Structures are given as C-alpha cells and as structure tokens.
C-alpha cells in the first residue's frame, strides 16, 4: 500500500483524495498506476478534468468563489507569498470574473477549460503534468551526458577566455623556465637538492606575484588604461587563488625534498640526527644564523593555515573573521621568507615598496576627515542599510566597493562592501550589508537596540509630522516611498530627499504631447493625500530607521569588472539576492544620465525622453534580472526600482531602454499544476491594476528560477550589439550563467573581491 497521509499540504490532500478512487483511506499500487497512466497517456481533456477536480473541493461539479479562494490561499502559502486578505480577495475576484463567462456564480468545467485556452501558459501546463509524472519513472539519460563535450574543450570557451588562458600559459611557462634553470644550476648536488632549489626559485616568483595581484589601487588605476584590454585584470582574485595553491604545492615539494635530503645526510654522514637538521640551527643551514630549517617549517605551517582558512567553506559559512585574521599572517610569511632565503629580498623589494605605499595611502585616505554613519535602515532578512556622510573628494565609479571599519563593532576589522548609491549622489554614501557572519550580525544587532548606544529616531518622527499637511511631502527615507508607491503614487529623487508627486498611473502619454492628469484640473480631486499614509507608517518606520552619529573609516574606492558596463552596447545585469548592490549603483547612475535628457512639460512636472544616446556611454539596451528567494527580499530596493520604472514610463522609439525581470525562487513555477490558478490570477490582476501584487512594481514577478537558455536566446535575438553579462551572487549560479554565456558567445564578468 502507498500511503500519502504524511503529506500535510492542501494539494497533497486533494491529490490523495483523487488517487484514492475507492475511498479506502490509502492508495494501492493499482490506483497509483491508474492515476499515473491518466496523467501520462490521457487526453488534454482528461488532464484538465483532473485539475478541475482538484479545485472542486466539495465535488459539486462546479467551483464557487469560496473554493477558489481556498485554493489560491493554499497556493500563496506553498509559494511563500504573503499578501493581505484584501489582496487575496482581489485575486479571487479577478480570476473568478474572468472564468465565469455566464455570470452564474460558479465556474463549470467548460468555463475553466475555455479560460485555460486563453492563458498563454496552458500548453506548458499540459506538458508539465506529462513530464512531471513521466520523470518519476524515467531513468536519467546517461548516454547524453556521456557524449557531451566538456566546456573547457569547446572553441567558444577558448574565445571568451582568451586573455585569461594566455596569461595562465605565460605564467606556467615562466614557472617551468625558473624551475629548469635552478635544476641545471644545482645539478651537481643530487636529485633532492635539485628539486628543492627548483621549487624554491618558483616560490620566489609566486610569493611575490601573489602580492602584486592584490595591489587594489594599482589595479583600479590600470582598469582605466589600455592594459585592461590585454591583461585579465578582472580575474585578479581567481589568479590570486591559483597562485596561492601554486605556493602550497611548491612549498610542500620544497619541504619534502629538503627532508629527504636530511634523511640522506643523517644516514650517510652521521654528524647530525634528522631532528637536529629539521628543528635546530646546529647544522648551520641558512644565511641568517643557520635558521633556514626552523623558518622553513614555520613557513610551511603558516602557508597551510592560510590556504585552509581561505577556502570557500570557511569564507561562505559565516566565519569571515577566521579568513581575515589568518590572512594577516602574510606579514610574518614575508619576514620569514627574507630570513629563510638569501635571494628573496631581490624579488620582493620593488613590489614590497609599492605595497607599502598603497597601505600608507589607504591609512591616510581612511583617516582623512571625520566620517560618520548618519542614518541606518534595518531591512528585511537582516540587511543593514548604512548611510554614510560622503567624504570630500571621494570619487568612485558605479559598482565600486570600499573597505569599512566601524570601531564600535570591531576596532581592527575591515570588511569589503559594494557601494549601492550612485556617484551622482553627492552628499551621502550607501552600503547594504547582509547579515551572514559574526561581524555583520553584530552590526545588525548593534543598531537594532538603539537605546543602549544613544541612537535617536525622534528626528524622523518629527520630520514626518511636520510635513503631514504638505501636498508634496518630502522625507529622507526610501522605505516611505516604497510603501506609497505600492498604492499608486510615484516619486522622483531630488538630492537627498524623495519628492512624492501624486498622480494616477494609467494616463495615456505621447512623445510630443503631455497628457499627464496633473495638467487636468478635473483630475486634481482624484490625487491621493500622502499625509494619511505618513501617519500609518510613522510608527513602523521608527522601529527600523535610525538617525545616529557613529564613527567609521572607509578605504577605497576600488574598481570591479562592472566598470566595463558603459563600454558595452547591450548589458545584462544579473543580481542574486543581496548581489543587487553593485547594480543598484549602476542603475541609478544610468538613469541619472537618462533624466538629464528628458523633456519637460511647461505646464506641469511631467517629463519624457525620446532617446538615450550619449557620447560618454555606448549602452543601447540594459536588461536587469534580480533573483530572490522570498518576497521580503524585494523590499530592499523596491523603491529604487519603482522610481526607475517611472523615469522611463514612456516607450522609446527603439524600444524600452531598461527592462526589469524579477524572479522569486520560492514561488511555484507557472508550469506547476498546483500554481497555474494562482499565476493566472496574478497575471489578470496585474493587467488590471498595472502593478504586480508581490512587489508593487509594474514589472510582473516571475515564479521559480529563470530558464537561462530562453533568457539569453531572447537577448541574442534583440541584436542590440555585443552582449556583456555582469553577475553578482552565489558562485554556484555563476557557473551556470557562465556556461550559457559561453554557448551564446556573450562576455561574462563576475563581481568578486
């Protein structure tokens, strides 16, 4: 017997009831096979009838509004979507009115079938039922995997990674050359000495080169020169990791070769024991008091410690501090290398001087001026939005990052974060910090308890109360705009404030004539009043928004691969979760340039833009894709995205310049039989209200994960020029996207620092 009573969801219960044809309370093998045969081999009508029976909870032969509401509520729960009861009623009403063709007050099977035929995903739904059932029984296609050519051997891979691969080849040849030269020089000393000296010469190169790859200021400067077209500067972190592993490899061989040579000496000469060769200075090996053996063993331990603590498991598992403090032992490594090897200083002196200058400049820059965190906004999913008073002469490019030190959190720790505000925002600097480790969690907890740190929220409350009766309310908190935008208002940013300009969003607009309802006196009465919404939000905002005066230090800015975006023709920006932060800055900067080219109506504040051509940037099209796990994560930047939508409310002559694509992975896919009703309702309501019910944006939030093959196929067909894909997020997803980019011949850049 096949018992499904352990399943607790609404749909599990409905499937169980339909599979259990004899009503015995359990599903036999015959009943299961019969149901699967229906889903696999049945006609479209049979499959649609099965779906209808799922929705027809009471088995009356029709679906009434209460049954439909129950189904949609269960869909929302399984998709981890939280909507108010009023919105659930709106969804139910939208779908019910669309399906109930004869206004009889219930939906029959024929009406549901007719509604599904009008739904564009109907064919996908049928296929989904077929494939999902068949996949339960079908074994994986091993032959297809066996004959698939590895991506590293494809021509496209070598074309897209030519600079990196050429650099790695030159790097490998240089190591081989140094190794051979050292082996030939010491060929008279025996095989173990030859191996040790060859590895030692390679270590001289690598222990110096690993530092060169982290000269962030020099690399940031080089990104603005022609060198970026020749050297893989955007791969400096990857190369740094490769060199680190090379150091570990050569150091182990070097140490092992010397130990084997000591074994030979202790056995043949007998003057010293093996332990004396390794752990004492008695044999007199080394140019500084015979300390080569001892310093070598210490170096080996430090190198192993640094490599282990730098692994992805340590850095991504909330233990960034372990990586940070263990990596600081590089200072001792260099000191011991100078003592250990007589010739290392010759390799080290020039890069070491540059490194020292960079550090001194960083200390000077970070200590110049009094930097303070002036505002803090605690966002969902434990994201801390820091607003820092922007230091004078602080110039950065969109997508750059900085190192920040907050003595109140940790006096000696510096952590890198992407700047999420645009360079055009002159007064303040924004950082969005996701709580994923010890330091970031302490930061969030520090500002969550303002009473103990003298942080005040009274200024915000007073400000909101003072502006309740203004027709154009100004507040400094983007979250207020976010809440108001979901109810039909829009905003335009002006300096540090958000000017809430109320108007209806369903007016018809043309390129040459302004038809903004604000210009129509009859529409003035329909404009919303922001004061009532302000009153409702004051209490909530005071809990998450803080004004403060916390001392901090900032070192940077440092460049990233996203600096290439303005040299692109068609840019695809992909952010996963908090990986949106560099693109928040980029999108704001792009739209700031966009606003500069708008035309304004002389009678009102309405404006429009016919083109986005700019001598300083080649961009013809931008696709922004944001993937989040849950609904709350969209609240981080929904106000910004709403504003960007309003900035280009008009269609461009050559098509929309900026297109947004939102994906929510916790939501059931449109191809999931359980979710088709919910997705139909969300589509219908979004079309009616011109706004997505999940985020409040005009862009419809797509459930599930993107089908990257289809996404990039659509991008390729637009033919807007060379496509550059910029990604920030989890490394696992980066591999998937990079493979698709190589297939379509797109350039791929991953944010990494």
Protein Blocks (a to p, Z undefined) as FASTA:
>chain_A
ZZfklpmbfklmmmmmmmmmnonopacfklmmmmmmmmmmmcfklmmmmmmmmmmmnono
pacfklmmmmmmmmmmmnopacdfklmmmmmmmmmmmmmmnonopacfklmmmmmmmpmk
lmmmmmmmmmmmmmmmmccdfklmmmpccfklpmklmmmmmmmmmmmmmmmmmmmmmmmm
mmmmmmmnojklmmmmmmmmmmmmmmmmmmmmmmmklmmmmmmmmklmmpcfklmmmmmm
mmmmmmmmmmmmmmmmmmmmmmmmmmmnomacfklmmmmcklopajehoimmmmmmmmmm
mmmmmmmmmpmklmmnopammmmmmmmmmmmmmmmmmmmpmklmmmmmmmmmmmmmmmmm
mmmmmmgojaddfbdcddehhiacddddddehiacdehiacddddfklomkbccddddfb
dfklmkbccdddddfbfklmmmmmmmmmmmlnopafklmmmmmmmmmmpcbdcdfbfklm
mmmmmnopacddehjbccdddddfkbccdfkbccbfklpmklmmmpccfklmmmmmmmmm
mmmpccdddddddedddddfklmmmmpmbdcdddehjllmmmmmmmmmmmmmmmmmpccd
fkbmbdcdfbfcdfkbcbfbdcdddddfblmlmmmmmmmmmmmmmmmmpccfkopfbdcd
dddfkbccfklmklmmmmmmmmmmmmmnopafklopabdcdehjddfklmmmmmmmnono
jcdddddddfklmmmmmmmmmmnopacddddZZ
